[in-house]
Amino acid sequence: MIKNQVRKLRKEHQYSQKQLADIVHVSRQTIISIESGRYQPSLDLSFRLARAFNKTIEEVFIYSSK
């Protein structure tokens, strides 16, 4: 299972879901789905999200074997 810190990081950077979606070139619905854990982004999108927050992928996405 892969968990993510997208919602937490988005709020820390004071981005709205729409602003973040525009930065990484996806729809607001995609951001909502990622934040809720219903959608696992592609590697490309994962890199774009990490860069939007000036973080590594490992800081945004956390693998859990549970």
PDB file of N, CA, C, O and CB in Angstrom:
ATOM      1  N   MET A   1       0.844  -1.179   0.000  1.00  0.00           N
ATOM      2  CA  MET A   1       0.000   0.000   0.000  1.00  0.00           C
ATOM      3  C   MET A   1       0.892   1.246   0.000  1.00  0.00           C
ATOM      4  O   MET A   1       1.903   1.305   0.700  1.00  0.00           O
ATOM      5  CB  MET A   1      -0.962  -0.004   1.226  1.00  0.00           C
ATOM      6  N   ILE A   2       0.506   2.209  -0.777  1.00  0.00           N
ATOM      7  CA  ILE A   2       1.246   3.466  -0.833  1.00  0.00           C
ATOM      8  C   ILE A   2       0.355   4.575  -0.283  1.00  0.00           C
ATOM      9  O   ILE A   2      -0.755   4.806  -0.763  1.00  0.00           O
ATOM     10  CB  ILE A   2       1.709   3.788  -2.294  1.00  0.00           C
ATOM     11  N   LYS A   3       0.868   5.241   0.723  1.00  0.00           N
ATOM     12  CA  LYS A   3       0.167   6.388   1.300  1.00  0.00           C
ATOM     13  C   LYS A   3       0.849   7.649   0.785  1.00  0.00           C
ATOM     14  O   LYS A   3       1.982   7.604   0.306  1.00  0.00           O
ATOM     15  CB  LYS A   3       0.168   6.339   2.877  1.00  0.00           C
ATOM     16  N   ASN A   4       0.151   8.765   0.889  1.00  0.00           N
ATOM     17  CA  ASN A   4       0.778  10.002   0.424  1.00  0.00           C
ATOM     18  C   ASN A   4       0.524  11.154   1.379  1.00  0.00           C
ATOM     19  O   ASN A   4      -0.382  11.124   2.212  1.00  0.00           O
ATOM     20  CB  ASN A   4       0.271  10.362  -0.962  1.00  0.00           C
ATOM     21  N   GLN A   5       1.353  12.157   1.224  1.00  0.00           N
ATOM     22  CA  GLN A   5       1.311  13.365   2.046  1.00  0.00           C
ATOM     23  C   GLN A   5       0.818  14.568   1.236  1.00  0.00           C
ATOM     24  O   GLN A   5       1.069  15.713   1.613  1.00  0.00           O
ATOM     25  CB  GLN A   5       2.699  13.656   2.633  1.00  0.00           C
ATOM     26  N   VAL A   6       0.121  14.313   0.132  1.00  0.00           N
ATOM     27  CA  VAL A   6      -0.252  15.396  -0.779  1.00  0.00           C
ATOM     28  C   VAL A   6      -1.127  16.436  -0.079  1.00  0.00           C
ATOM     29  O   VAL A   6      -0.859  17.633  -0.180  1.00  0.00           O
ATOM     30  CB  VAL A   6      -0.985  14.832  -2.000  1.00  0.00           C
ATOM     31  N   ARG A   7      -2.159  15.999   0.622  1.00  0.00           N
ATOM     32  CA  ARG A   7      -3.054  16.963   1.284  1.00  0.00           C
ATOM     33  C   ARG A   7      -2.273  17.803   2.304  1.00  0.00           C
ATOM     34  O   ARG A   7      -2.405  19.027   2.328  1.00  0.00           O
ATOM     35  CB  ARG A   7      -4.234  16.225   1.985  1.00  0.00           C
ATOM     36  N   LYS A   8      -1.476  17.160   3.131  1.00  0.00           N
ATOM     37  CA  LYS A   8      -0.689  17.853   4.163  1.00  0.00           C
ATOM     38  C   LYS A   8       0.264  18.863   3.519  1.00  0.00           C
ATOM     39  O   LYS A   8       0.336  20.013   3.952  1.00  0.00           O
ATOM     40  CB  LYS A   8       0.110  16.832   5.018  1.00  0.00           C
ATOM     41  N   LEU A   9       0.985  18.438   2.498  1.00  0.00           N
ATOM     42  CA  LEU A   9       1.943  19.324   1.840  1.00  0.00           C
ATOM     43  C   LEU A   9       1.239  20.455   1.101  1.00  0.00           C
ATOM     44  O   LEU A   9       1.723  21.587   1.087  1.00  0.00           O
ATOM     45  CB  LEU A   9       2.815  18.533   0.870  1.00  0.00           C
ATOM     46  N   ARG A  10       0.104  20.152   0.491  1.00  0.00           N
ATOM     47  CA  ARG A  10      -0.657  21.186  -0.215  1.00  0.00           C
ATOM     48  C   ARG A  10      -1.078  22.280   0.760  1.00  0.00           C
ATOM     49  O   ARG A  10      -0.978  23.468   0.454  1.00  0.00           O
ATOM     50  CB  ARG A  10      -1.899  20.576  -0.911  1.00  0.00           C
ATOM     51  N   LYS A  11      -1.546  21.874   1.927  1.00  0.00           N
ATOM     52  CA  LYS A  11      -1.974  22.865   2.923  1.00  0.00           C
ATOM     53  C   LYS A  11      -0.789  23.653   3.472  1.00  0.00           C
ATOM     54  O   LYS A  11      -0.900  24.857   3.704  1.00  0.00           O
ATOM     55  CB  LYS A  11      -2.717  22.177   4.074  1.00  0.00           C
ATOM     56  N   GLU A  12       0.343  22.985   3.680  1.00  0.00           N
ATOM     57  CA  GLU A  12       1.550  23.685   4.141  1.00  0.00           C
ATOM     58  C   GLU A  12       1.996  24.753   3.144  1.00  0.00           C
ATOM     59  O   GLU A  12       2.479  25.816   3.533  1.00  0.00           O
ATOM     60  CB  GLU A  12       2.688  22.684   4.373  1.00  0.00           C
ATOM     61  N   HIS A  13       1.828  24.458   1.853  1.00  0.00           N
ATOM     62  CA  HIS A  13       2.218  25.413   0.809  1.00  0.00           C
ATOM     63  C   HIS A  13       1.091  26.387   0.464  1.00  0.00           C
ATOM     64  O   HIS A  13       1.242  27.247  -0.404  1.00  0.00           O
ATOM     65  CB  HIS A  13       2.648  24.665  -0.445  1.00  0.00           C
ATOM     66  N   GLN A  14      -0.025  26.237   1.149  1.00  0.00           N
ATOM     67  CA  GLN A  14      -1.199  27.094   0.949  1.00  0.00           C
ATOM     68  C   GLN A  14      -1.688  27.092  -0.493  1.00  0.00           C
ATOM     69  O   GLN A  14      -2.075  28.128  -1.034  1.00  0.00           O
ATOM     70  CB  GLN A  14      -0.881  28.511   1.368  1.00  0.00           C
ATOM     71  N   TYR A  15      -1.663  25.905  -1.107  1.00  0.00           N
ATOM     72  CA  TYR A  15      -2.227  25.728  -2.438  1.00  0.00           C
ATOM     73  C   TYR A  15      -3.660  25.227  -2.309  1.00  0.00           C
ATOM     74  O   TYR A  15      -3.956  24.389  -1.457  1.00  0.00           O
ATOM     75  CB  TYR A  15      -1.370  24.744  -3.281  1.00  0.00           C
ATOM     76  N   SER A  16      -4.537  25.735  -3.146  1.00  0.00           N
ATOM     77  CA  SER A  16      -5.857  25.113  -3.264  1.00  0.00           C
ATOM     78  C   SER A  16      -5.682  23.868  -4.132  1.00  0.00           C
ATOM     79  O   SER A  16      -4.648  23.695  -4.778  1.00  0.00           O
ATOM     80  CB  SER A  16      -6.931  26.113  -3.882  1.00  0.00           C
ATOM     81  N   GLN A  17      -6.688  23.014  -4.143  1.00  0.00           N
ATOM     82  CA  GLN A  17      -6.614  21.838  -5.009  1.00  0.00           C
ATOM     83  C   GLN A  17      -6.484  22.268  -6.465  1.00  0.00           C
ATOM     84  O   GLN A  17      -5.745  21.645  -7.228  1.00  0.00           O
ATOM     85  CB  GLN A  17      -7.859  20.940  -4.821  1.00  0.00           C
ATOM     86  N   LYS A  18      -7.181  23.312  -6.856  1.00  0.00           N
ATOM     87  CA  LYS A  18      -7.123  23.815  -8.229  1.00  0.00           C
ATOM     88  C   LYS A  18      -5.733  24.360  -8.554  1.00  0.00           C
ATOM     89  O   LYS A  18      -5.207  24.106  -9.638  1.00  0.00           O
ATOM     90  CB  LYS A  18      -8.182  24.908  -8.444  1.00  0.00           C
ATOM     91  N   GLN A  19      -5.142  25.097  -7.634  1.00  0.00           N
ATOM     92  CA  GLN A  19      -3.796  25.640  -7.872  1.00  0.00           C
ATOM     93  C   GLN A  19      -2.785  24.510  -8.068  1.00  0.00           C
ATOM     94  O   GLN A  19      -1.975  24.555  -8.994  1.00  0.00           O
ATOM     95  CB  GLN A  19      -3.360  26.546  -6.696  1.00  0.00           C
ATOM     96  N   LEU A  20      -2.830  23.504  -7.202  1.00  0.00           N
ATOM     97  CA  LEU A  20      -1.912  22.379  -7.334  1.00  0.00           C
ATOM     98  C   LEU A  20      -2.161  21.642  -8.644  1.00  0.00           C
ATOM     99  O   LEU A  20      -1.215  21.265  -9.335  1.00  0.00           O
ATOM    100  CB  LEU A  20      -2.059  21.418  -6.143  1.00  0.00           C
ATOM    101  N   ALA A  21      -3.419  21.439  -8.983  1.00  0.00           N
ATOM    102  CA  ALA A  21      -3.753  20.764 -10.242  1.00  0.00           C
ATOM    103  C   ALA A  21      -3.167  21.526 -11.430  1.00  0.00           C
ATOM    104  O   ALA A  21      -2.631  20.916 -12.354  1.00  0.00           O
ATOM    105  CB  ALA A  21      -5.285  20.630 -10.396  1.00  0.00           C
ATOM    106  N   ASP A  22      -3.267  22.836 -11.409  1.00  0.00           N
ATOM    107  CA  ASP A  22      -2.712  23.649 -12.498  1.00  0.00           C
ATOM    108  C   ASP A  22      -1.187  23.541 -12.552  1.00  0.00           C
ATOM    109  O   ASP A  22      -0.606  23.487 -13.636  1.00  0.00           O
ATOM    110  CB  ASP A  22      -3.128  25.119 -12.329  1.00  0.00           C
ATOM    111  N   ILE A  23      -0.549  23.511 -11.403  1.00  0.00           N
ATOM    112  CA  ILE A  23       0.919  23.420 -11.349  1.00  0.00           C
ATOM    113  C   ILE A  23       1.403  22.114 -11.972  1.00  0.00           C
ATOM    114  O   ILE A  23       2.389  22.104 -12.709  1.00  0.00           O
ATOM    115  CB  ILE A  23       1.417  23.527  -9.889  1.00  0.00           C
ATOM    116  N   VAL A  24       0.710  21.009 -11.676  1.00  0.00           N
ATOM    117  CA  VAL A  24       1.173  19.698 -12.151  1.00  0.00           C
ATOM    118  C   VAL A  24       0.430  19.232 -13.407  1.00  0.00           C
ATOM    119  O   VAL A  24       0.636  18.112 -13.875  1.00  0.00           O
ATOM    120  CB  VAL A  24       1.007  18.661 -11.048  1.00  0.00           C
ATOM    121  N   HIS A  25      -0.432  20.096 -13.947  1.00  0.00           N
ATOM    122  CA  HIS A  25      -1.112  19.848 -15.226  1.00  0.00           C
ATOM    123  C   HIS A  25      -2.054  18.645 -15.193  1.00  0.00           C
ATOM    124  O   HIS A  25      -2.012  17.778 -16.066  1.00  0.00           O
ATOM    125  CB  HIS A  25      -0.086  19.642 -16.311  1.00  0.00           C
ATOM    126  N   VAL A  26      -2.908  18.614 -14.159  1.00  0.00           N
ATOM    127  CA  VAL A  26      -3.974  17.613 -14.080  1.00  0.00           C
ATOM    128  C   VAL A  26      -5.251  18.329 -13.666  1.00  0.00           C
ATOM    129  O   VAL A  26      -5.242  19.538 -13.435  1.00  0.00           O
ATOM    130  CB  VAL A  26      -3.614  16.459 -13.069  1.00  0.00           C
ATOM    131  N   SER A  27      -6.340  17.589 -13.573  1.00  0.00           N
ATOM    132  CA  SER A  27      -7.601  18.184 -13.136  1.00  0.00           C
ATOM    133  C   SER A  27      -7.668  18.230 -11.615  1.00  0.00           C
ATOM    134  O   SER A  27      -6.948  17.510 -10.923  1.00  0.00           O
ATOM    135  CB  SER A  27      -8.798  17.396 -13.700  1.00  0.00           C
ATOM    136  N   ARG A  28      -8.533  19.077 -11.118  1.00  0.00           N
ATOM    137  CA  ARG A  28      -8.765  19.146  -9.675  1.00  0.00           C
ATOM    138  C   ARG A  28      -9.268  17.805  -9.165  1.00  0.00           C
ATOM    139  O   ARG A  28      -8.924  17.391  -8.057  1.00  0.00           O
ATOM    140  CB  ARG A  28      -9.774  20.264  -9.332  1.00  0.00           C
ATOM    141  N   GLN A  29     -10.077  17.125  -9.964  1.00  0.00           N
ATOM    142  CA  GLN A  29     -10.603  15.807  -9.569  1.00  0.00           C
ATOM    143  C   GLN A  29      -9.470  14.803  -9.356  1.00  0.00           C
ATOM    144  O   GLN A  29      -9.557  13.948  -8.475  1.00  0.00           O
ATOM    145  CB  GLN A  29     -11.582  15.275 -10.636  1.00  0.00           C
ATOM    146  N   THR A  30      -8.423  14.901 -10.150  1.00  0.00           N
ATOM    147  CA  THR A  30      -7.274  14.005  -9.978  1.00  0.00           C
ATOM    148  C   THR A  30      -6.613  14.253  -8.630  1.00  0.00           C
ATOM    149  O   THR A  30      -6.248  13.304  -7.936  1.00  0.00           O
ATOM    150  CB  THR A  30      -6.249  14.199 -11.119  1.00  0.00           C
ATOM    151  N   ILE A  31      -6.458  15.506  -8.255  1.00  0.00           N
ATOM    152  CA  ILE A  31      -5.867  15.835  -6.952  1.00  0.00           C
ATOM    153  C   ILE A  31      -6.748  15.294  -5.833  1.00  0.00           C
ATOM    154  O   ILE A  31      -6.242  14.720  -4.868  1.00  0.00           O
ATOM    155  CB  ILE A  31      -5.680  17.369  -6.799  1.00  0.00           C
ATOM    156  N   ILE A  32      -8.049  15.469  -5.953  1.00  0.00           N
ATOM    157  CA  ILE A  32      -8.978  14.950  -4.951  1.00  0.00           C
ATOM    158  C   ILE A  32      -8.820  13.436  -4.819  1.00  0.00           C
ATOM    159  O   ILE A  32      -8.778  12.915  -3.704  1.00  0.00           O
ATOM    160  CB  ILE A  32     -10.435  15.310  -5.321  1.00  0.00           C
ATOM    161  N   SER A  33      -8.732  12.731  -5.938  1.00  0.00           N
ATOM    162  CA  SER A  33      -8.602  11.274  -5.921  1.00  0.00           C
ATOM    163  C   SER A  33      -7.277  10.825  -5.312  1.00  0.00           C
ATOM    164  O   SER A  33      -7.232   9.833  -4.585  1.00  0.00           O
ATOM    165  CB  SER A  33      -8.731  10.722  -7.332  1.00  0.00           C
ATOM    166  N   ILE A  34      -6.213  11.545  -5.602  1.00  0.00           N
ATOM    167  CA  ILE A  34      -4.901  11.212  -5.017  1.00  0.00           C
ATOM    168  C   ILE A  34      -4.938  11.429  -3.513  1.00  0.00           C
ATOM    169  O   ILE A  34      -4.494  10.573  -2.748  1.00  0.00           O
ATOM    170  CB  ILE A  34      -3.769  12.068  -5.658  1.00  0.00           C
ATOM    171  N   GLU A  35      -5.466  12.573  -3.084  1.00  0.00           N
ATOM    172  CA  GLU A  35      -5.520  12.875  -1.651  1.00  0.00           C
ATOM    173  C   GLU A  35      -6.351  11.864  -0.877  1.00  0.00           C
ATOM    174  O   GLU A  35      -6.035  11.550   0.271  1.00  0.00           O
ATOM    175  CB  GLU A  35      -6.081  14.264  -1.433  1.00  0.00           C
ATOM    176  N   SER A  36      -7.400  11.357  -1.485  1.00  0.00           N
ATOM    177  CA  SER A  36      -8.273  10.402  -0.798  1.00  0.00           C
ATOM    178  C   SER A  36      -7.760   8.966  -0.889  1.00  0.00           C
ATOM    179  O   SER A  36      -8.315   8.064  -0.262  1.00  0.00           O
ATOM    180  CB  SER A  36      -9.672  10.478  -1.376  1.00  0.00           C
ATOM    181  N   GLY A  37      -6.699   8.756  -1.671  1.00  0.00           N
ATOM    182  CA  GLY A  37      -6.127   7.421  -1.801  1.00  0.00           C
ATOM    183  C   GLY A  37      -6.827   6.529  -2.801  1.00  0.00           C
ATOM    184  O   GLY A  37      -6.533   5.336  -2.881  1.00  0.00           O
ATOM    185  N   ARG A  38      -7.756   7.092  -3.570  1.00  0.00           N
ATOM    186  CA  ARG A  38      -8.482   6.301  -4.572  1.00  0.00           C
ATOM    187  C   ARG A  38      -7.698   6.141  -5.866  1.00  0.00           C
ATOM    188  O   ARG A  38      -8.030   5.289  -6.691  1.00  0.00           O
ATOM    189  CB  ARG A  38      -9.822   6.944  -4.870  1.00  0.00           C
ATOM    190  N   TYR A  39      -6.669   6.945  -6.051  1.00  0.00           N
ATOM    191  CA  TYR A  39      -5.901   6.925  -7.296  1.00  0.00           C
ATOM    192  C   TYR A  39      -4.420   6.999  -6.974  1.00  0.00           C
ATOM    193  O   TYR A  39      -3.981   7.861  -6.213  1.00  0.00           O
ATOM    194  CB  TYR A  39      -6.316   8.093  -8.227  1.00  0.00           C
ATOM    195  N   GLN A  40      -3.656   6.089  -7.559  1.00  0.00           N
ATOM    196  CA  GLN A  40      -2.194   6.106  -7.428  1.00  0.00           C
ATOM    197  C   GLN A  40      -1.633   6.749  -8.692  1.00  0.00           C
ATOM    198  O   GLN A  40      -1.807   6.214  -9.787  1.00  0.00           O
ATOM    199  CB  GLN A  40      -1.605   4.650  -7.213  1.00  0.00           C
ATOM    200  N   PRO A  41      -0.970   7.875  -8.553  1.00  0.00           N
ATOM    201  CA  PRO A  41      -0.476   8.585  -9.734  1.00  0.00           C
ATOM    202  C   PRO A  41       0.651   7.830 -10.438  1.00  0.00           C
ATOM    203  O   PRO A  41       1.334   6.996  -9.843  1.00  0.00           O
ATOM    204  CB  PRO A  41       0.007   9.970  -9.341  1.00  0.00           C
ATOM    205  N   SER A  42       0.819   8.141 -11.699  1.00  0.00           N
ATOM    206  CA  SER A  42       1.929   7.583 -12.472  1.00  0.00           C
ATOM    207  C   SER A  42       3.247   8.099 -11.896  1.00  0.00           C
ATOM    208  O   SER A  42       3.268   9.038 -11.100  1.00  0.00           O
ATOM    209  CB  SER A  42       1.802   7.954 -13.984  1.00  0.00           C
ATOM    210  N   LEU A  43       4.324   7.478 -12.306  1.00  0.00           N
ATOM    211  CA  LEU A  43       5.639   7.926 -11.846  1.00  0.00           C
ATOM    212  C   LEU A  43       5.894   9.363 -12.291  1.00  0.00           C
ATOM    213  O   LEU A  43       6.428  10.168 -11.527  1.00  0.00           O
ATOM    214  CB  LEU A  43       6.749   6.994 -12.380  1.00  0.00           C
ATOM    215  N   ASP A  44       5.518   9.681 -13.512  1.00  0.00           N
ATOM    216  CA  ASP A  44       5.690  11.034 -14.034  1.00  0.00           C
ATOM    217  C   ASP A  44       4.954  12.052 -13.162  1.00  0.00           C
ATOM    218  O   ASP A  44       5.527  13.070 -12.774  1.00  0.00           O
ATOM    219  CB  ASP A  44       5.189  11.117 -15.484  1.00  0.00           C
ATOM    220  N   LEU A  45       3.694  11.777 -12.858  1.00  0.00           N
ATOM    221  CA  LEU A  45       2.908  12.692 -12.027  1.00  0.00           C
ATOM    222  C   LEU A  45       3.462  12.737 -10.605  1.00  0.00           C
ATOM    223  O   LEU A  45       3.450  13.793  -9.972  1.00  0.00           O
ATOM    224  CB  LEU A  45       1.426  12.269 -12.007  1.00  0.00           C
ATOM    225  N   SER A  46       3.939  11.624 -10.106  1.00  0.00           N
ATOM    226  CA  SER A  46       4.545  11.601  -8.768  1.00  0.00           C
ATOM    227  C   SER A  46       5.742  12.541  -8.702  1.00  0.00           C
ATOM    228  O   SER A  46       5.909  13.270  -7.724  1.00  0.00           O
ATOM    229  CB  SER A  46       4.975  10.170  -8.391  1.00  0.00           C
ATOM    230  N   PHE A  47       6.578  12.527  -9.745  1.00  0.00           N
ATOM    231  CA  PHE A  47       7.717  13.446  -9.796  1.00  0.00           C
ATOM    232  C   PHE A  47       7.244  14.899  -9.851  1.00  0.00           C
ATOM    233  O   PHE A  47       7.796  15.757  -9.163  1.00  0.00           O
ATOM    234  CB  PHE A  47       8.607  13.133 -11.013  1.00  0.00           C
ATOM    235  N   ARG A  48       6.238  15.175 -10.656  1.00  0.00           N
ATOM    236  CA  ARG A  48       5.734  16.550 -10.758  1.00  0.00           C
ATOM    237  C   ARG A  48       5.180  17.039  -9.419  1.00  0.00           C
ATOM    238  O   ARG A  48       5.398  18.188  -9.034  1.00  0.00           O
ATOM    239  CB  ARG A  48       4.644  16.639 -11.840  1.00  0.00           C
ATOM    240  N   LEU A  49       4.460  16.159  -8.709  1.00  0.00           N
ATOM    241  CA  LEU A  49       3.940  16.533  -7.391  1.00  0.00           C
ATOM    242  C   LEU A  49       5.084  16.799  -6.417  1.00  0.00           C
ATOM    243  O   LEU A  49       5.074  17.796  -5.694  1.00  0.00           O
ATOM    244  CB  LEU A  49       3.017  15.428  -6.839  1.00  0.00           C
ATOM    245  N   ALA A  50       6.054  15.916  -6.401  1.00  0.00           N
ATOM    246  CA  ALA A  50       7.197  16.099  -5.497  1.00  0.00           C
ATOM    247  C   ALA A  50       7.903  17.423  -5.796  1.00  0.00           C
ATOM    248  O   ALA A  50       8.260  18.155  -4.873  1.00  0.00           O
ATOM    249  CB  ALA A  50       8.194  14.917  -5.629  1.00  0.00           C
ATOM    250  N   ARG A  51       8.100  17.725  -7.045  1.00  0.00           N
ATOM    251  CA  ARG A  51       8.770  18.977  -7.422  1.00  0.00           C
ATOM    252  C   ARG A  51       7.940  20.195  -7.048  1.00  0.00           C
ATOM    253  O   ARG A  51       8.491  21.234  -6.683  1.00  0.00           O
ATOM    254  CB  ARG A  51       9.060  18.993  -8.920  1.00  0.00           C
ATOM    255  N   ALA A  52       6.618  20.078  -7.135  1.00  0.00           N
ATOM    256  CA  ALA A  52       5.743  21.199  -6.760  1.00  0.00           C
ATOM    257  C   ALA A  52       5.923  21.557  -5.288  1.00  0.00           C
ATOM    258  O   ALA A  52       5.745  22.710  -4.894  1.00  0.00           O
ATOM    259  CB  ALA A  52       4.266  20.852  -7.043  1.00  0.00           C
ATOM    260  N   PHE A  53       6.277  20.559  -4.478  1.00  0.00           N
ATOM    261  CA  PHE A  53       6.481  20.780  -3.047  1.00  0.00           C
ATOM    262  C   PHE A  53       7.955  20.902  -2.673  1.00  0.00           C
ATOM    263  O   PHE A  53       8.286  21.070  -1.499  1.00  0.00           O
ATOM    264  CB  PHE A  53       5.854  19.656  -2.262  1.00  0.00           C
ATOM    265  N   ASN A  54       8.841  20.817  -3.667  1.00  0.00           N
ATOM    266  CA  ASN A  54      10.286  20.848  -3.419  1.00  0.00           C
ATOM    267  C   ASN A  54      10.704  19.726  -2.462  1.00  0.00           C
ATOM    268  O   ASN A  54      11.486  19.928  -1.533  1.00  0.00           O
ATOM    269  CB  ASN A  54      10.701  22.218  -2.843  1.00  0.00           C
ATOM    270  N   LYS A  55      10.151  18.533  -2.726  1.00  0.00           N
ATOM    271  CA  LYS A  55      10.415  17.344  -1.909  1.00  0.00           C
ATOM    272  C   LYS A  55      10.848  16.204  -2.817  1.00  0.00           C
ATOM    273  O   LYS A  55      10.726  16.289  -4.039  1.00  0.00           O
ATOM    274  CB  LYS A  55       9.158  16.938  -1.078  1.00  0.00           C
ATOM    275  N   THR A  56      11.354  15.137  -2.209  1.00  0.00           N
ATOM    276  CA  THR A  56      11.632  13.912  -2.967  1.00  0.00           C
ATOM    277  C   THR A  56      10.352  13.101  -3.043  1.00  0.00           C
ATOM    278  O   THR A  56       9.420  13.322  -2.269  1.00  0.00           O
ATOM    279  CB  THR A  56      12.787  13.077  -2.312  1.00  0.00           C
ATOM    280  N   ILE A  57      10.308  12.171  -3.970  1.00  0.00           N
ATOM    281  CA  ILE A  57       9.135  11.295  -4.076  1.00  0.00           C
ATOM    282  C   ILE A  57       8.905  10.562  -2.760  1.00  0.00           C
ATOM    283  O   ILE A  57       7.763  10.391  -2.332  1.00  0.00           O
ATOM    284  CB  ILE A  57       9.309  10.280  -5.231  1.00  0.00           C
ATOM    285  N   GLU A  58       9.989  10.129  -2.119  1.00  0.00           N
ATOM    286  CA  GLU A  58       9.871   9.393  -0.856  1.00  0.00           C
ATOM    287  C   GLU A  58       9.285  10.239   0.270  1.00  0.00           C
ATOM    288  O   GLU A  58       8.718   9.700   1.220  1.00  0.00           O
ATOM    289  CB  GLU A  58      11.226   8.873  -0.437  1.00  0.00           C
ATOM    290  N   GLU A  59       9.416  11.548   0.168  1.00  0.00           N
ATOM    291  CA  GLU A  59       8.827  12.435   1.180  1.00  0.00           C
ATOM    292  C   GLU A  59       7.331  12.667   0.926  1.00  0.00           C
ATOM    293  O   GLU A  59       6.596  13.043   1.839  1.00  0.00           O
ATOM    294  CB  GLU A  59       9.570  13.782   1.198  1.00  0.00           C
ATOM    295  N   VAL A  60       6.894  12.447  -0.286  1.00  0.00           N
ATOM    296  CA  VAL A  60       5.489  12.652  -0.640  1.00  0.00           C
ATOM    297  C   VAL A  60       4.713  11.338  -0.594  1.00  0.00           C
ATOM    298  O   VAL A  60       3.561  11.310  -0.162  1.00  0.00           O
ATOM    299  CB  VAL A  60       5.376  13.280  -2.035  1.00  0.00           C
ATOM    300  N   PHE A  61       5.343  10.251  -1.037  1.00  0.00           N
ATOM    301  CA  PHE A  61       4.694   8.951  -1.108  1.00  0.00           C
ATOM    302  C   PHE A  61       5.430   7.964  -0.218  1.00  0.00           C
ATOM    303  O   PHE A  61       6.648   7.815  -0.317  1.00  0.00           O
ATOM    304  CB  PHE A  61       4.644   8.439  -2.560  1.00  0.00           C
ATOM    305  N   ILE A  62       4.685   7.289   0.654  1.00  0.00           N
ATOM    306  CA  ILE A  62       5.269   6.372   1.627  1.00  0.00           C
ATOM    307  C   ILE A  62       4.730   4.974   1.391  1.00  0.00           C
ATOM    308  O   ILE A  62       3.518   4.756   1.394  1.00  0.00           O
ATOM    309  CB  ILE A  62       4.975   6.832   3.072  1.00  0.00           C
ATOM    310  N   TYR A  63       5.647   4.017   1.184  1.00  0.00           N
ATOM    311  CA  TYR A  63       5.254   2.628   1.005  1.00  0.00           C
ATOM    312  C   TYR A  63       5.048   1.977   2.362  1.00  0.00           C
ATOM    313  O   TYR A  63       5.872   2.117   3.266  1.00  0.00           O
ATOM    314  CB  TYR A  63       6.309   1.859   0.187  1.00  0.00           C
ATOM    315  N   SER A  64       3.946   1.269   2.489  1.00  0.00           N
ATOM    316  CA  SER A  64       3.656   0.533   3.720  1.00  0.00           C
ATOM    317  C   SER A  64       3.262  -0.878   3.343  1.00  0.00           C
ATOM    318  O   SER A  64       2.402  -1.075   2.485  1.00  0.00           O
ATOM    319  CB  SER A  64       2.531   1.224   4.553  1.00  0.00           C
ATOM    320  N   SER A  65       3.879  -1.859   3.972  1.00  0.00           N
ATOM    321  CA  SER A  65       3.546  -3.254   3.661  1.00  0.00           C
ATOM    322  C   SER A  65       2.293  -3.722   4.388  1.00  0.00           C
ATOM    323  O   SER A  65       1.863  -4.862   4.212  1.00  0.00           O
ATOM    324  CB  SER A  65       4.710  -4.162   4.020  1.00  0.00           C
ATOM    325  N   LYS A  66       1.701  -2.847   5.206  1.00  0.00           N
ATOM    326  CA  LYS A  66       0.495  -3.219   5.959  1.00  0.00           C
ATOM    327  C   LYS A  66      -0.746  -2.779   5.263  1.00  0.00           C
ATOM    328  O   LYS A  66      -1.848  -3.011   5.760  1.00  0.00           O
ATOM    329  CB  LYS A  66       0.524  -2.635   7.342  1.00  0.00           C
TER     330      LYS A  66
END
